[in-house]
Amino acid sequence: MDTLTAEKVRNQVFKLTFFNEGYRIDDVDSLLDRIESLAAWETHHPENVTVTSDMLVPSQLPVARFRETYKKDSVDAFIEEAREALEFYENYRYH
């Protein structure tokens, strides 16, 4: 697996669903904005990080049904990838 970067976060696209339960688009997009703080690690400025690995818990995202939402499985997989990337930076980089 390639290392997750801020650029990949900016370009992330999730599958949509309408009838099935999914994560609300605005909430996921807001979380992506925070995850994009990976750029702070990439530019050696961890003091500018706005989210940590322990803050990334998919089950904390609000769910909705019968409206356009992001499919839960693709968002959950991405959040796990982001959590692992952040955990790597927190534990092994610049210490």
C-alpha distances in whole Angstrom, upper triangle without the diagonal:
4,6,9,12,15,16,13,15,18,17,15,17,18,20,24,26,30,31,29,28,25,25,27,26,27,26,22,23,25,22,19,22,22,18,18,20,17,19,21,19,18,21,22,24,23,27,26,23,24,22,21,18,21,22,19,21,20,24,25,25,28,28,30,32,34,32,29,26,23,21,21,18,16,17,16,12,12,14,13,9,12,14,11,11,15,15,14,16,19,19,18,18,22,24
4,6,9,12,12,10,12,15,14,14,16,18,20,24,27,30,32,30,29,26,25,27,25,26,25,22,22,23,21,18,20,20,16,16,18,14,16,18,16,15,18,20,22,21,24,23,21,22,20,20,18,21,22,19,21,21,25,26,25,28,29,31,32,34,33,29,27,23,22,22,19,17,17,17,14,12,15,14,10,12,14,12,10,14,15,13,15,18,18,17,17,20,22
4,6,10,11,9,11,14,14,14,17,18,21,25,27,31,33,31,29,26,24,26,24,25,24,20,20,21,19,16,18,17,14,13,14,11,13,15,13,11,15,16,18,17,21,20,17,19,17,16,15,18,19,17,20,20,24,24,24,27,28,31,32,35,33,30,27,23,23,22,20,17,17,17,14,12,13,13,9,9,12,10,7,10,12,10,11,14,15,14,13,17,19
4,7,8,6,7,11,11,11,14,16,19,22,25,28,30,28,27,23,21,23,21,22,20,17,17,18,15,12,14,14,10,10,12,8,10,13,11,10,14,16,17,16,19,18,15,16,15,14,13,17,17,15,17,17,21,22,21,24,25,27,29,32,29,26,23,20,20,19,18,15,14,15,12,10,11,11,7,7,10,9,6,9,12,11,11,14,16,15,14,17,20
4,5,5,6,9,10,11,14,17,20,23,26,29,32,30,28,25,22,23,21,21,20,17,16,17,15,12,13,13,10,8,9,6,7,10,10,8,11,13,14,14,17,15,13,15,14,15,14,18,18,16,19,19,23,23,22,25,26,29,31,33,30,27,24,21,22,21,20,17,16,17,15,12,13,14,11,9,12,12,8,10,13,12,11,14,17,16,14,17,20
4,5,5,6,9,10,14,16,20,22,25,28,31,29,28,24,21,22,19,19,18,15,14,14,13,9,9,10,8,5,7,5,5,9,9,8,11,13,13,13,16,13,12,13,13,14,15,18,17,16,19,19,23,22,21,24,25,27,30,31,29,26,23,20,22,21,21,18,16,18,16,13,13,15,12,10,13,14,11,11,15,14,13,15,18,18,16,18,21
4,5,5,6,9,12,15,19,21,25,28,31,29,28,24,22,22,19,19,19,16,14,16,15,11,11,13,11,8,10,9,8,12,13,11,13,16,16,17,19,16,15,16,16,18,18,22,20,19,21,21,25,24,23,25,26,28,30,31,29,25,23,20,22,22,22,18,17,19,17,14,15,17,14,12,16,16,13,14,18,17,16,19,22,21,19,21,24
4,5,5,6,10,12,16,19,22,25,28,26,25,22,20,21,18,19,18,15,14,15,14,10,12,13,10,9,12,10,11,14,14,13,15,18,19,18,21,19,17,17,16,17,17,20,19,17,20,19,22,23,21,24,24,26,28,29,27,23,21,17,19,19,18,15,14,16,14,11,13,14,11,10,14,14,12,14,17,17,16,19,21,21,19,22,25
4,5,5,9,11,15,17,20,23,26,24,23,19,17,17,15,15,15,12,10,12,10,7,8,10,7,6,9,9,10,13,14,13,15,18,18,17,19,17,14,14,13,15,15,18,16,14,17,16,20,19,17,20,21,23,25,27,24,21,18,15,17,17,17,13,12,14,13,9,10,13,11,9,12,14,11,12,16,16,16,18,21,21,20,22,24
4,6,9,12,15,17,21,23,27,25,24,20,18,18,15,15,15,12,10,11,11,7,8,11,9,7,10,11,11,14,15,14,16,19,19,19,20,17,16,15,15,17,18,21,19,17,19,18,22,21,19,21,22,24,26,27,24,20,18,16,18,19,19,16,14,17,16,12,14,16,14,12,16,17,15,16,19,20,19,21,24,24,22,24,27
4,6,10,13,16,19,22,25,24,24,20,18,18,15,16,17,13,11,14,14,10,11,14,12,10,14,14,14,17,18,17,19,22,22,22,24,21,19,19,18,20,20,23,21,19,21,19,23,23,20,22,23,24,25,26,23,20,18,15,17,18,18,14,14,17,15,12,14,17,15,14,17,18,16,18,21,21,21,23,26,26,24,26,29
4,7,10,13,16,19,22,21,20,17,15,16,13,14,14,11,10,13,12,9,11,13,11,11,14,14,15,18,19,18,20,23,23,22,24,21,19,18,17,19,18,21,19,16,18,16,20,20,17,19,19,21,22,23,21,17,15,12,13,14,14,10,10,13,12,9,11,14,12,11,15,16,15,17,20,20,20,22,25,25,24,27,29
4,7,9,13,16,19,18,18,14,13,14,11,13,14,11,10,14,13,11,13,16,14,14,18,17,19,22,22,22,24,27,27,26,28,25,22,21,20,22,21,23,21,18,19,17,20,20,17,19,18,19,20,20,18,14,12,9,11,13,13,9,9,13,12,10,13,15,14,14,17,19,18,20,23,23,24,26,28,28,28,30,33
4,6,10,13,16,14,14,11,10,12,10,13,13,10,10,14,13,11,15,17,15,16,19,19,21,24,24,24,27,29,29,27,29,26,24,22,20,22,21,22,20,17,17,14,17,18,15,16,15,15,16,17,15,12,9,6,7,9,10,6,7,10,10,9,12,14,14,14,17,19,19,20,23,24,25,26,28,29,29,32,34
4,7,10,13,12,13,10,11,12,11,14,15,12,13,17,16,15,18,20,19,19,23,23,25,28,28,28,30,33,32,31,33,30,27,26,24,25,24,25,23,20,19,16,18,19,16,17,15,15,15,15,14,10,9,6,6,9,9,7,9,12,12,12,14,17,17,18,20,22,22,24,26,27,28,30,32,32,32,35,37
4,7,10,10,10,8,9,10,9,13,14,12,13,16,17,16,19,21,20,21,25,25,27,29,30,30,33,35,34,33,34,31,29,27,25,26,25,26,24,21,20,17,18,19,16,15,13,12,12,12,10,7,6,5,6,9,11,10,10,13,15,14,16,19,19,20,22,24,25,26,28,30,30,32,34,35,35,38,40
4,6,6,8,7,9,10,10,14,15,14,15,19,19,19,21,23,23,24,27,28,30,32,33,33,36,38,37,35,37,34,31,29,27,28,27,27,25,22,21,17,18,19,16,15,12,10,9,9,8,6,5,6,6,9,11,11,12,14,16,17,18,20,21,22,24,26,27,28,30,32,33,34,36,37,37,40,42
4,6,8,8,10,11,11,15,16,15,17,20,20,21,23,25,25,27,30,31,32,35,36,36,38,40,39,38,39,36,33,31,29,30,29,30,27,24,23,19,19,20,17,15,12,9,7,5,5,5,6,9,9,12,14,15,15,17,19,20,21,23,25,25,27,29,30,31,33,35,36,37,39,40,40,43,45
4,7,9,12,13,14,18,18,18,20,23,23,23,26,28,28,29,32,33,35,38,38,39,41,43,42,40,41,38,36,33,31,32,31,31,28,26,23,20,19,21,18,16,12,9,6,5,7,8,9,11,10,12,15,16,17,18,20,22,22,24,26,27,28,31,32,33,34,36,38,38,40,42,42,45,46
4,6,10,12,14,17,17,16,19,21,21,22,25,26,25,28,30,31,33,36,36,37,39,41,40,38,39,37,33,31,29,29,28,28,26,23,20,17,16,18,15,14,10,8,6,7,9,9,9,10,8,9,11,13,14,15,17,19,20,21,23,24,25,27,29,30,31,33,35,35,37,39,40,42,44
4,7,9,12,15,14,14,17,19,18,20,23,24,23,25,28,29,31,33,34,35,37,39,38,35,36,34,31,28,26,27,25,25,22,20,17,14,13,14,12,10,6,6,5,8,9,9,8,9,8,7,10,13,12,13,16,17,17,19,22,22,23,25,27,27,29,31,33,33,35,37,37,40,41
4,6,9,12,11,10,13,15,15,16,19,20,20,22,24,25,28,30,30,31,34,35,34,32,33,30,27,25,22,23,22,22,20,17,15,11,11,12,10,8,5,6,6,9,9,8,5,5,5,5,9,10,9,10,13,14,14,16,19,19,20,22,24,24,26,28,29,30,32,34,34,37,38
4,6,9,7,7,10,12,11,13,16,16,16,19,21,22,25,26,27,28,31,32,31,29,29,27,24,21,19,20,19,19,17,14,13,9,10,10,7,6,5,6,9,11,10,9,5,5,7,6,10,10,8,10,13,13,12,15,17,17,18,21,22,22,23,26,27,27,29,31,32,34,35
4,6,6,6,9,10,11,13,15,16,17,19,21,23,25,26,28,29,31,32,31,29,29,27,24,21,19,21,21,21,18,16,15,12,12,12,8,6,6,6,9,11,9,8,5,6,9,10,13,13,11,13,16,15,14,18,19,19,20,23,24,23,25,28,28,28,31,33,33,35,36
4,5,5,6,9,10,10,12,14,15,16,19,21,23,25,26,27,29,30,29,28,28,25,23,20,19,21,21,22,19,16,16,13,15,14,10,10,10,10,12,13,10,8,5,6,10,11,14,13,10,13,16,14,14,18,19,18,19,22,23,22,25,27,27,28,31,32,32,34,36
4,6,5,6,9,10,11,13,14,15,18,20,21,23,25,26,27,29,27,26,26,23,21,18,17,20,21,21,18,16,16,14,16,14,10,10,11,11,14,15,12,11,9,10,13,14,17,16,13,15,18,16,15,19,20,18,20,23,23,22,25,27,27,27,30,32,31,33,35
4,5,5,6,9,10,11,12,14,16,18,20,22,23,25,26,28,26,24,24,21,19,16,14,17,17,18,14,13,13,11,12,10,7,7,9,11,14,16,14,13,10,10,13,12,15,15,11,13,16,14,13,16,18,16,17,20,21,20,22,25,24,24,27,29,29,31,32
4,5,5,6,9,10,10,12,15,16,18,20,21,22,24,26,24,23,23,21,18,15,14,16,16,17,14,11,12,10,12,11,8,9,10,12,15,17,15,12,9,8,11,10,13,11,8,10,13,11,10,13,15,13,14,18,18,17,20,22,22,23,25,27,27,29,30
4,5,5,6,9,10,10,13,15,17,19,20,21,23,25,23,22,23,19,17,15,14,17,17,19,15,14,15,13,16,14,11,12,14,15,17,19,16,13,11,10,13,13,16,14,11,13,15,12,12,16,16,14,16,19,18,18,21,23,22,23,26,28,27,28,30
4,5,5,7,9,10,12,14,16,17,19,20,22,23,21,20,20,17,15,12,12,15,16,17,13,12,14,13,15,13,11,12,14,16,19,21,18,16,14,13,16,16,18,16,13,15,17,14,13,16,17,14,16,19,18,17,20,22,21,22,25,27,26,27,29
4,5,5,6,9,10,12,15,16,17,19,20,22,20,18,18,16,13,10,9,12,12,13,10,9,11,10,13,11,9,12,14,16,20,22,19,17,14,13,15,14,16,14,11,12,14,11,9,13,14,11,12,15,15,14,16,19,18,18,22,24,23,25,26
4,5,5,6,9,10,12,14,16,16,18,20,19,17,18,15,13,11,10,13,13,15,12,11,13,12,15,14,12,15,16,18,21,23,20,18,15,13,15,14,16,13,10,12,13,10,9,13,12,10,12,15,14,13,16,18,17,18,21,23,22,24,26
4,6,5,7,10,11,13,15,16,17,19,17,16,17,13,11,9,10,13,15,17,14,13,15,15,18,16,14,17,19,21,23,25,22,20,17,16,18,18,19,17,14,16,17,14,12,16,15,12,14,17,15,14,18,19,18,19,22,23,22,23,25
4,5,6,8,10,11,13,14,16,17,15,13,14,11,8,6,6,9,11,13,10,10,13,14,17,15,14,16,19,21,25,27,24,22,19,17,20,19,20,18,15,16,17,14,12,15,14,11,12,15,14,12,15,17,15,16,19,21,19,21,22
4,5,6,9,10,11,12,15,16,15,13,14,12,9,7,6,8,9,12,10,9,12,13,16,15,14,17,19,22,25,27,25,22,19,17,18,17,18,16,13,14,14,11,9,12,11,7,9,12,10,9,12,14,13,14,17,18,17,19,21
4,5,6,8,10,11,12,14,13,12,14,11,9,9,9,11,13,16,14,13,16,16,20,19,17,20,22,24,27,29,26,23,21,18,20,20,20,17,15,16,16,13,12,14,13,9,12,14,11,11,14,15,14,15,18,19,17,19,21
4,5,5,7,9,10,11,10,9,10,7,5,6,7,9,12,15,13,13,17,18,21,19,19,22,24,27,30,32,29,27,24,22,23,22,23,20,18,19,19,15,14,16,14,11,12,14,12,10,13,14,12,13,16,17,15,16,18
4,5,5,6,9,10,10,9,11,9,7,9,9,10,11,14,14,13,17,18,21,21,20,23,25,28,31,33,31,28,25,22,23,22,22,20,17,18,17,14,13,14,12,9,11,12,8,7,11,11,9,11,14,14,12,14,16
4,5,5,6,8,8,9,11,9,8,10,11,13,15,18,17,17,20,21,25,24,23,26,28,30,33,35,32,30,27,24,26,25,25,22,20,21,20,17,16,18,15,12,14,15,12,11,14,14,11,13,16,16,13,14,17
4,5,5,6,5,5,7,6,6,9,11,12,14,17,17,17,21,22,26,24,24,27,29,32,35,37,34,32,29,27,28,27,27,25,22,23,22,19,18,19,17,14,15,16,13,11,14,14,10,12,15,15,12,12,15
4,5,5,6,5,9,8,7,11,11,11,13,16,16,17,20,22,25,24,25,28,30,33,36,38,36,33,30,27,28,27,27,24,22,22,21,18,17,18,16,13,14,14,10,9,11,10,7,9,12,11,8,9,12
4,6,8,9,12,11,10,14,14,14,15,19,19,19,23,24,27,27,26,30,32,34,37,39,36,33,31,28,29,28,27,25,23,23,22,19,18,19,16,14,15,15,11,11,14,12,9,12,14,13,10,11,14
4,6,8,11,10,11,14,16,16,18,21,21,21,25,27,30,29,29,32,34,36,39,41,38,36,33,30,32,31,31,28,26,26,25,22,22,22,20,17,19,18,15,14,17,15,12,14,17,15,12,11,15
4,6,9,9,10,14,15,15,17,20,21,21,25,27,30,29,29,33,35,38,41,43,40,38,35,32,33,32,32,29,27,27,26,23,22,23,20,18,18,18,15,13,15,14,10,12,14,13,9,8,11
4,5,6,8,11,13,14,16,19,19,20,24,26,29,27,28,31,33,36,39,42,39,36,34,31,33,32,32,29,27,27,26,23,22,23,21,18,18,19,16,13,16,15,11,12,15,15,11,10,13
4,5,5,9,10,10,13,15,16,17,21,23,26,24,25,28,31,34,37,40,37,35,32,30,31,29,29,27,25,25,24,21,20,20,19,16,15,16,13,11,12,13,9,9,12,12,10,9,11
4,6,9,11,11,15,16,16,18,22,24,27,25,25,28,32,34,38,40,38,36,33,31,32,31,31,29,26,26,27,24,21,22,22,18,18,19,17,13,15,16,12,11,15,16,13,12,13
4,6,9,11,14,17,15,17,21,23,25,23,23,26,29,32,35,37,35,33,30,28,30,29,29,27,24,25,25,22,20,21,20,17,17,19,16,13,16,17,13,13,16,17,15,14,16
4,6,7,11,13,12,13,17,19,22,20,20,23,26,29,32,35,32,30,27,25,27,25,26,24,21,21,21,18,16,18,17,13,13,15,13,10,12,14,11,10,14,15,14,14,15
4,7,10,12,10,12,15,17,19,17,17,20,23,26,29,32,29,27,25,23,25,23,24,23,19,19,20,18,15,17,17,13,13,16,14,11,14,16,13,13,16,18,17,17,19
4,7,8,6,8,11,14,16,14,15,18,21,24,27,30,28,26,23,21,22,20,21,20,17,16,17,15,12,14,14,10,10,13,12,8,11,13,12,11,14,17,16,17,18
4,6,5,7,11,13,16,15,16,19,22,25,29,32,30,28,25,22,23,21,21,20,17,16,17,15,12,12,13,10,8,10,10,6,8,11,10,8,11,14,14,15,16
4,5,6,9,12,14,14,15,19,21,25,28,31,29,28,24,21,22,19,19,18,15,14,14,13,9,9,10,8,5,7,8,5,5,9,9,8,10,13,14,16,16
4,6,7,11,13,12,14,18,20,24,27,30,29,28,24,22,22,19,19,19,16,14,15,15,11,11,13,11,7,10,12,9,8,12,13,10,12,15,17,19,18
4,6,9,11,9,11,15,18,21,25,28,26,25,22,20,20,18,18,18,15,13,15,14,10,11,13,11,8,12,13,10,11,14,14,13,15,18,19,20,21
4,6,9,8,10,13,16,19,22,25,24,23,19,17,17,14,15,15,11,10,11,10,7,8,10,8,6,10,11,10,10,14,14,14,16,18,19,21,22
4,6,6,8,11,13,17,20,23,23,22,18,16,16,12,13,14,11,9,11,11,8,8,12,11,9,12,14,13,13,16,18,17,18,21,22,25,25
4,5,6,9,10,14,16,20,19,18,14,12,12,9,10,11,8,6,9,10,7,8,12,11,10,13,15,15,16,19,20,20,21,24,25,27,28
4,5,8,9,13,15,19,19,18,15,14,13,10,11,13,11,9,12,13,10,11,15,15,13,16,19,18,18,22,23,22,24,27,28,30,30
4,6,9,13,16,20,19,19,15,15,15,12,14,15,12,11,14,15,11,13,16,15,14,17,19,18,19,22,23,22,24,27,27,29,30
4,6,10,13,17,16,15,12,11,12,10,13,13,10,10,14,13,11,13,16,15,15,18,20,19,20,23,24,23,25,28,28,30,31
4,7,11,14,13,13,10,11,12,11,14,15,12,13,16,16,14,17,20,19,18,22,23,22,24,27,27,27,29,32,32,34,35
4,7,11,10,11,8,9,10,9,12,14,12,12,16,16,15,18,20,20,20,23,25,24,26,29,29,29,31,34,34,36,37
4,7,7,8,7,9,10,10,14,15,14,15,18,19,18,21,23,23,23,26,28,27,29,32,33,32,35,37,37,40,41
4,5,8,8,10,11,11,15,16,15,17,20,21,20,23,25,25,26,29,30,30,32,34,35,35,38,40,40,43,44
4,7,9,12,12,14,17,18,18,20,22,23,23,26,28,28,29,32,33,33,35,37,38,38,41,43,43,45,47
4,6,10,12,14,17,17,17,19,21,21,22,25,26,26,27,30,31,31,33,36,36,37,39,41,41,43,45
4,7,9,12,15,15,14,17,19,19,20,23,24,24,25,28,29,29,31,33,34,35,37,39,39,41,43
4,6,9,12,11,11,13,16,15,16,19,20,20,22,24,25,25,28,30,30,31,33,35,35,37,39
4,6,9,8,7,10,12,12,13,16,17,17,19,21,22,22,25,27,27,28,30,32,32,35,36
4,6,6,7,9,10,11,13,15,16,17,18,21,22,23,24,26,28,29,30,32,32,35,37
4,6,5,6,9,10,10,12,14,15,16,18,20,21,22,24,26,26,28,30,30,33,34
4,6,5,6,9,10,11,12,14,15,17,19,20,21,23,25,26,27,28,29,32,34
4,5,5,6,9,10,11,12,14,16,17,18,20,21,23,24,26,27,27,31,32
4,5,5,6,9,10,10,12,14,15,16,18,20,21,22,24,25,26,29,30
4,5,5,6,9,10,10,12,14,15,16,18,20,21,22,24,25,28,29
4,6,5,6,9,10,11,13,14,15,17,19,20,21,22,23,26,28
4,5,5,6,9,10,11,12,14,15,17,18,20,21,21,24,26
4,5,5,6,9,10,10,12,14,15,16,18,20,20,23,24
4,5,5,6,9,10,10,12,14,15,16,18,19,22,23
4,5,5,6,9,10,11,13,14,15,16,17,20,22
4,5,5,6,8,10,11,12,14,15,15,18,20
4,6,5,6,9,10,10,12,14,15,18,18
4,5,5,6,9,10,10,12,13,16,17
4,5,5,6,9,10,11,11,14,16
4,5,5,6,9,10,10,13,14
4,5,5,6,8,10,13,13
4,5,5,6,7,11,11
4,6,6,5,8,9
4,6,6,8,8
4,6,9,7
4,7,6
4,6
4
